[in-house]
């Protein structure tokens, strides 16, 4: 999924950008869980703390207004 690749490419940006990336990834996960969730799960072990923070944020936001999945 090209959109996810572009979003995750911005995971090393500034904190405000990472928050938007996390929210977008969470919403994509709701729309296409079969494609997005495996990609996010893969990145839970990423060496980058920023990437792991984006994945955590995606799971916490999920596009549900901050109420979690």
URNOR-V933485 format. One record per pair of residues at least 24 apart in sequence whose ideal C-beta (glycine too) atoms are under 7 Angstrom apart, sorted by sequence separation. I is the first residue (numbers start at 0). J is the second residue. D is the distance in whole Angstrom. If there is no record, write none. Layout:
i = [I & I]
j = [J & J]
d = [D & D]
This chain:
i = [3 & 2 & 24 & 28 & 0 & 3 & 17 & 21 & 25 & 29 & 20 & 24 & 25 & 28 & 29 & 0 & 0 & 3 & 17 & 21 & 25 & 11 & 17 & 21 & 25 & 26 & 25 & 11 & 18 & 22 & 10 & 21 & 10 & 22 & 10]
j = [27 & 27 & 53 & 57 & 31 & 35 & 49 & 53 & 57 & 61 & 53 & 57 & 58 & 61 & 62 & 34 & 35 & 38 & 52 & 56 & 60 & 47 & 53 & 57 & 61 & 62 & 62 & 49 & 56 & 60 & 49 & 60 & 50 & 62 & 53]
d = [6 & 7 & 7 & 6 & 7 & 6 & 6 & 5 & 4 & 6 & 5 & 4 & 7 & 7 & 5 & 5 & 7 & 6 & 6 & 3 & 4 & 7 & 5 & 5 & 4 & 4 & 5 & 5 & 6 & 5 & 5 & 6 & 5 & 7 & 4]
